[in-house]
Amino acid sequence: MLTDHSVSQDTPGSVVHEKRIDAVGPRRLYASWPAIICGIVVIPAILWLLSLLGSAIGASVLDGTDAEALGNGFGISAVIWMTISGLAAFFIGGLVTGRLCGQDDDQAGLLHGIAVWSTATVLMLVLSYLGISGLVNTGSSIVATATEAASNAAGSLPDPSSMNSQRLNRVTSGISAAVKREIAEAASGTGGASLTEEEASQAINALDPNALEQIGWSYINDDAVAARDTLAANTNLSEQQVNNLSSTIENKVEKRVQEYKAATAKAVETASSYAQAVLWAAFVTAALGLIATIFGVMLGCHTAVRLHTLAVERSRVVAR
């Protein structure tokens, strides 16, 4: 679009004609990759610097003998510091990109902010996949937190499957001991069944570890019939003796089995709640990182205003 700014002025003894034509054309947005790369380089540098500061502060105020602070308060403080550090780093990186991109348009700032955040995210994902994320994870960036939240959450807690296996082994061992004890008490006349010492000794010797484990699994799965059948198949006891022993054993191990099931359900619920909290926190911090980057770029663009009016013709004629 051309704009004519011709001016004529009459003065005593002369006529001044001044002509100026300004051309205003569409200005296309473009990606300034040098500015984007500079912003991405700034992000891990700031993260590393703030990480050193946080480590120095933590080492100065942390009491190594306070186990509770190490397990609870210090962890929360570290998460807060990492979040603040990530937001600050992304904001400063975006600010650098905005100042260097050479565009003062809000749309340009928005797009450059998204480009910086997206490129940093992809870079973190690639480095994590290649197993070298430790080189850039010193600052514990928001992007790394988002991409590795699930694995870090699993590693920070005791392994639920390992805990469940240990608890299960204790329960099955307790049931095995209860079976042997009940058979021995039956021989002494204090149990629910009546056995001779020879019958009791033969029954205990006939129950190998596999049979005892199978009986324990049956009670854990609320299958008393299977437990009774296993006891009958591995001993020479009569049907009545097996029934009496099974009834007594079932009553004695019921509390132990219920406690195991309650503890297992609680562990599963705790792990699920923790995983949900970590994933939601990772999503929120990643979104805040994107917002901080965009805000930094837009602020940088507004503080580096350029003029884009081009004077294509200007003439001054003086007639006397």
C-alpha positions as CSV (number, residue, x, y, z in Angstrom):
1,M,0.0,0.0,0.0
2,L,1.4,3.4,-1.1
3,T,0.7,6.6,0.9
4,D,1.4,10.0,-0.7
5,H,2.6,12.7,1.7
6,S,3.1,15.5,-0.9
7,V,3.1,19.0,0.6
8,S,3.1,22.4,-1.2
9,Q,4.0,25.6,0.6
10,D,3.9,29.1,-0.8
11,T,6.4,31.6,0.7
12,P,7.2,35.1,-0.4
13,G,9.3,34.8,-3.5
14,S,9.3,31.0,-3.7
15,V,7.1,28.0,-3.9
16,V,8.2,24.8,-2.1
17,H,7.0,21.4,-3.2
18,E,7.8,18.5,-0.9
19,K,6.9,15.0,-2.0
20,R,7.2,11.8,0.0
21,I,5.7,8.4,-0.7
22,D,5.7,5.7,2.0
23,A,5.2,2.1,1.1
24,V,3.6,-0.2,3.7
25,G,3.5,-3.8,2.8
26,P,2.5,-7.0,4.6
27,R,5.2,-8.2,7.1
28,R,5.3,-12.0,7.3
29,L,6.2,-13.8,10.6
30,Y,9.3,-15.9,10.5
31,A,11.0,-18.2,13.0
32,S,14.3,-16.8,14.3
33,W,16.0,-20.1,15.0
34,P,19.2,-18.5,16.3
35,A,17.1,-16.7,18.9
36,I,15.3,-20.0,19.8
37,I,18.6,-21.9,20.1
38,C,20.0,-19.2,22.4
39,G,16.9,-19.4,24.6
40,I,17.2,-23.2,24.8
41,V,20.9,-23.0,25.7
42,V,20.1,-20.4,28.5
43,I,17.4,-22.7,30.1
44,P,19.8,-25.6,31.3
45,A,22.4,-23.0,32.2
46,I,20.0,-21.2,34.5
47,L,18.7,-24.5,35.9
48,W,22.2,-25.6,36.7
49,L,23.0,-22.4,38.4
50,L,19.8,-22.4,40.5
51,S,20.4,-26.1,41.3
52,L,23.8,-25.3,42.7
53,L,22.2,-22.5,44.8
54,G,19.5,-24.8,46.1
55,S,22.1,-27.5,46.9
56,A,24.2,-25.0,48.8
57,I,21.2,-23.7,50.8
58,G,20.0,-27.3,51.5
59,A,23.5,-28.4,52.7
60,S,23.7,-25.3,54.9
61,V,20.4,-25.7,56.7
62,L,19.9,-29.5,56.6
63,D,20.4,-31.5,59.7
64,G,21.7,-34.9,58.6
65,T,20.6,-36.5,61.8
66,D,17.0,-35.5,61.4
67,A,15.5,-38.5,59.6
68,E,12.0,-37.0,59.6
69,A,13.2,-33.9,57.9
70,L,15.1,-35.9,55.3
71,G,12.1,-38.0,54.5
72,N,9.3,-35.4,54.5
73,G,10.1,-31.7,54.9
74,F,13.3,-31.6,52.8
75,G,11.6,-33.5,50.0
76,I,8.7,-31.0,49.8
77,S,11.1,-28.1,49.9
78,A,13.2,-29.6,47.1
79,V,10.2,-30.1,44.9
80,I,9.1,-26.5,45.5
81,W,12.6,-25.2,44.7
82,M,12.9,-27.3,41.5
83,T,9.5,-26.0,40.4
84,I,10.5,-22.4,41.0
85,S,13.9,-22.9,39.4
86,G,12.2,-24.4,36.3
87,L,9.8,-21.6,35.9
88,A,12.5,-19.0,36.3
89,A,14.8,-20.7,33.8
90,F,12.0,-21.0,31.2
91,F,11.0,-17.4,31.7
92,I,14.6,-16.1,31.3
93,G,15.2,-18.4,28.3
94,G,12.0,-17.0,26.7
95,L,13.0,-13.5,27.5
96,V,16.4,-14.0,25.7
97,T,14.6,-15.4,22.7
98,G,12.2,-12.5,22.6
99,R,14.9,-9.9,22.7
100,L,16.9,-11.6,20.0
101,C,14.1,-12.6,17.6
102,G,13.8,-9.1,16.2
103,Q,9.9,-9.0,16.1
104,D,7.6,-6.9,18.2
105,D,4.4,-8.7,17.4
106,D,2.4,-10.5,20.1
107,Q,1.7,-13.4,17.7
108,A,5.3,-13.7,17.0
109,G,6.1,-13.8,20.7
110,L,3.5,-16.5,21.3
111,L,4.8,-18.7,18.5
112,H,8.4,-18.3,19.5
113,G,7.5,-19.2,23.1
114,I,5.8,-22.4,22.0
115,A,8.8,-23.2,19.7
116,V,11.3,-22.8,22.6
117,W,9.2,-24.9,25.0
118,S,8.5,-27.6,22.4
119,T,12.1,-27.8,21.2
120,A,13.3,-28.1,24.8
121,T,10.7,-30.8,25.5
122,V,11.7,-32.9,22.5
123,L,15.4,-32.4,23.4
124,M,14.7,-33.7,26.9
125,L,12.8,-36.7,25.5
126,V,15.6,-37.6,23.1
127,L,18.3,-37.3,25.8
128,S,16.2,-39.4,28.2
129,Y,15.7,-42.0,25.5
130,L,19.4,-42.1,24.8
131,G,20.1,-42.5,28.5
132,I,22.1,-39.3,28.9
133,S,19.5,-37.2,30.5
134,G,21.8,-36.9,33.5
135,L,24.0,-34.4,31.5
136,V,21.1,-31.9,31.4
137,N,19.0,-33.0,34.4
138,T,21.2,-31.3,37.0
139,G,18.7,-28.5,37.3
140,S,15.8,-30.9,37.4
141,S,13.9,-29.0,34.8
142,I,10.1,-29.0,34.5
143,V,10.3,-30.8,31.2
144,A,12.3,-33.6,32.7
145,T,10.0,-33.7,35.6
146,A,7.0,-34.1,33.3
147,T,8.6,-36.8,31.1
148,E,10.1,-38.8,33.9
149,A,7.5,-38.3,36.7
150,A,6.1,-41.8,36.6
151,S,9.5,-43.5,36.8
152,N,10.8,-41.2,39.5
153,A,7.7,-41.7,41.5
154,A,8.1,-45.5,41.3
155,G,11.7,-45.2,42.3
156,S,11.1,-42.9,45.3
157,L,8.7,-45.4,47.0
158,P,9.4,-49.0,48.1
159,D,8.5,-51.4,45.3
160,P,4.8,-52.4,45.9
161,S,5.3,-55.8,44.3
162,S,8.4,-56.4,46.4
163,M,6.5,-55.3,49.6
164,N,3.5,-57.5,48.6
165,S,5.8,-60.5,48.0
166,Q,7.5,-60.2,51.3
167,R,4.2,-59.8,53.1
168,L,2.8,-62.8,51.2
169,N,5.8,-64.9,52.2
170,R,5.3,-64.0,55.9
171,V,1.6,-65.0,55.6
172,T,2.2,-68.3,53.9
173,S,5.0,-69.1,56.4
174,G,2.6,-68.3,59.2
175,I,-0.1,-70.6,57.8
176,S,2.4,-73.4,57.3
177,A,3.5,-73.1,60.9
178,A,-0.1,-73.0,62.0
179,V,-0.8,-76.3,60.1
180,K,2.1,-78.0,61.7
181,R,1.3,-76.6,65.2
182,E,-2.4,-77.7,64.9
183,I,-1.3,-81.3,63.9
184,A,1.1,-81.4,66.9
185,E,-1.6,-80.1,69.3
186,A,-4.0,-82.7,68.0
187,A,-1.6,-85.4,69.0
188,S,-1.3,-84.0,72.5
189,G,-5.1,-83.8,72.8
190,T,-5.3,-79.9,72.9
191,G,-6.3,-79.5,69.3
192,G,-9.6,-79.7,67.6
193,A,-8.8,-83.1,66.1
194,S,-7.7,-86.4,67.8
195,L,-4.5,-87.9,66.5
196,T,-1.9,-90.3,67.8
197,E,1.7,-89.2,68.1
198,E,2.6,-91.5,65.3
199,E,-0.1,-90.2,63.0
200,A,0.8,-86.6,63.8
201,S,4.5,-87.3,63.1
202,Q,3.8,-89.0,59.8
203,A,1.4,-86.2,58.7
204,I,4.0,-83.5,59.5
205,N,6.8,-85.3,57.7
206,A,4.5,-85.9,54.7
207,L,3.7,-82.2,54.3
208,D,6.6,-80.9,52.2
209,P,7.2,-77.1,51.7
210,N,5.3,-77.2,48.4
211,A,2.2,-78.8,49.9
212,L,2.3,-76.3,52.8
213,E,2.6,-73.4,50.4
214,Q,-0.3,-74.7,48.4
215,I,-2.4,-74.9,51.5
216,G,-1.5,-71.4,52.4
217,W,-2.4,-70.1,49.0
218,S,-5.7,-71.9,49.2
219,Y,-6.6,-70.1,52.5
220,I,-5.5,-66.8,51.1
221,N,-7.8,-67.2,48.1
222,D,-10.7,-68.2,50.5
223,D,-10.7,-71.7,49.1
224,A,-10.9,-73.9,52.2
225,V,-12.0,-76.9,50.2
226,A,-8.8,-76.9,48.1
227,A,-6.8,-76.6,51.4
228,R,-8.6,-79.6,52.8
229,D,-8.1,-81.6,49.7
230,T,-4.4,-80.8,49.6
231,L,-4.1,-81.8,53.3
232,A,-5.9,-85.1,52.6
233,A,-3.9,-85.9,49.5
234,N,-0.5,-85.5,51.2
235,T,-1.3,-87.3,54.5
236,N,-2.8,-90.7,55.5
237,L,-5.3,-89.1,57.9
238,S,-8.9,-90.1,57.8
239,E,-11.6,-87.9,56.3
240,Q,-12.9,-86.9,59.7
241,Q,-9.5,-86.0,61.0
242,V,-8.8,-83.9,57.9
243,N,-12.1,-82.1,58.3
244,N,-11.5,-81.4,62.0
245,L,-8.0,-80.1,61.3
246,S,-9.1,-78.0,58.4
247,S,-11.9,-76.3,60.4
248,T,-9.6,-75.5,63.2
249,I,-6.8,-74.2,61.0
250,E,-9.2,-72.1,59.0
251,N,-10.5,-70.4,62.1
252,K,-6.9,-69.7,63.4
253,V,-5.5,-68.3,60.1
254,E,-8.6,-66.3,59.1
255,K,-7.5,-63.2,61.0
256,R,-4.0,-63.4,59.5
257,V,-5.4,-63.7,56.0
258,Q,-7.8,-60.7,56.4
259,E,-5.0,-58.6,57.8
260,Y,-2.9,-59.4,54.7
261,K,-5.7,-58.6,52.3
262,A,-6.4,-55.3,54.1
263,A,-2.7,-54.3,54.0
264,T,-2.4,-55.2,50.3
265,A,-5.5,-53.2,49.4
266,K,-4.1,-50.2,51.4
267,A,-0.7,-50.5,49.6
268,V,-2.3,-50.6,46.2
269,E,-4.5,-47.6,47.0
270,T,-1.5,-45.6,48.4
271,A,0.5,-46.3,45.3
272,S,-2.4,-45.4,43.0
273,S,-3.0,-42.1,44.8
274,Y,0.7,-41.2,44.8
275,A,1.0,-41.9,41.1
276,Q,-2.1,-39.8,40.3
277,A,-0.7,-36.9,42.4
278,V,2.7,-37.0,40.7
279,L,1.3,-37.2,37.2
280,W,-1.1,-34.3,37.8
281,A,1.7,-32.3,39.4
282,A,3.9,-33.0,36.4
283,F,1.2,-31.9,34.0
284,V,0.6,-28.6,35.9
285,T,4.3,-27.8,36.2
286,A,4.8,-28.5,32.5
287,A,1.9,-26.3,31.6
288,L,3.3,-23.5,33.9
289,G,6.7,-23.9,32.1
290,L,5.0,-23.3,28.8
291,I,3.2,-20.3,30.1
292,A,6.4,-18.9,31.6
293,T,8.2,-19.3,28.3
294,I,5.5,-17.6,26.3
295,F,5.3,-14.7,28.8
296,G,9.1,-14.3,28.7
297,V,9.2,-14.2,24.9
298,M,6.4,-11.7,24.6
299,L,7.9,-9.5,27.2
300,G,11.2,-9.7,25.4
301,C,9.5,-8.8,22.1
302,H,7.8,-5.7,23.6
303,T,11.1,-4.4,24.9
304,A,12.8,-4.6,21.5
305,V,10.5,-2.6,19.3
306,R,11.5,-2.1,15.7
307,L,10.2,0.4,13.2
308,H,9.1,-1.0,9.8
309,T,8.1,2.0,7.8
310,L,10.1,2.3,4.5
311,A,10.5,5.6,2.7
312,V,10.8,4.8,-1.0
313,E,10.8,8.3,-2.5
314,R,11.3,11.7,-1.1
315,S,12.0,14.8,-3.1
316,R,12.1,18.5,-2.3
317,V,11.6,21.0,-5.1
318,V,12.1,24.7,-4.5
319,A,10.8,27.1,-7.2
320,R,11.6,30.8,-7.3
